[in-house]
Structure formats: structure tokens, C-alpha cells
Amino acid sequence: MSEANLEALLKDLIGRRGSDLHLQVGARPIFRVNADLIFTDYPAVNSEQMMAYIRSILTHSDRKEEE
């Protein structure tokens, strides 16, 4: 499976009726579905992806504080 953006991961999670998305640099995304952890086929998240995911959900003022 190819690299996924945060929106694609969340859509996949919702499609599986999951509740949580677990992300960690160096690990594949994990979904929580019905209290079970589901290891996805997505590739491991690298640090650049993680920063992109974080920036995509920060508000404008949060981004200013980050810089």
C-alpha cells in the first residue's frame, strides 16, 4: 500500500468503524476497531510525514507558536 495522507487514513478508519488512529514515527499506522488494534498495510510513518500530519491539524496560531 502506498503512503497515505492523514485524510486517507481517517477515511479508512471511519470506513472500518474505528475509533482511534495510532501514529508513531517508524511504525505502521494502527487502527482501533471494536477495542481491537488493527495493524494496517500502510507503510511506516517517517518523521516528515508525521510533521505534515501535525501541521495539517494545527490552527494558524498554533503554527505560529511552533515556529
C-alpha positions in Angstrom: 0.0 0.0 0.0 1.3 3.5 -0.8 2.0 6.3 1.5 -1.2 7.8 2.8 -2.1 11.3 3.9 -4.0 11.9 7.1 -7.3 12.4 5.4 -7.0 9.0 3.7 -6.1 7.3 6.9 -9.0 8.8 8.7 -11.4 7.9 5.9 -10.1 4.3 6.1 -10.5 4.3 9.9 -14.1 5.6 9.6 -14.9 3.1 6.9 -13.9 0.3 9.3 -16.0 1.9 12.1 -12.8 2.5 14.1 -12.4 4.9 17.0 -8.7 5.6 17.3 -5.7 6.2 14.9 -2.3 5.4 16.4 0.6 7.0 14.7 4.3 6.7 15.7 7.4 7.5 13.7 8.9 4.3 12.4 5.7 2.3 12.8 2.8 1.4 10.5 -0.5 3.2 11.4 -2.7 1.2 13.7 -6.5 1.4 13.9 -8.6 0.7 17.0 -11.7 -1.1 15.9 -14.2 -2.6 18.4 -11.5 -2.4 21.1 -9.0 -4.4 18.9 -5.8 -3.0 17.4 -5.7 -3.5 13.7 -2.2 -3.3 12.1 -2.7 -1.7 8.7 -0.9 -2.3 5.4 0.2 1.3 5.1 4.0 1.8 5.2 5.7 3.0 8.4 5.3 6.7 9.1 8.5 8.7 8.8 9.3 12.0 10.6 8.5 14.2 7.6 5.1 12.6 7.3 4.4 12.9 11.0 5.2 16.6 10.9 2.9 17.0 7.9 0.1 15.3 9.7 0.6 17.5 12.8 0.8 20.7 10.7 -2.4 19.8 8.9 -4.4 19.9 12.1 -2.8 22.8 13.8 -4.6 26.2 13.8 -2.9 29.2 12.4 -2.0 30.5 15.9 -0.6 27.0 16.9 1.6 27.1 13.8 3.0 30.5 14.8 3.9 29.1 18.3 5.6 26.1 16.7 7.9 28.3 14.6 
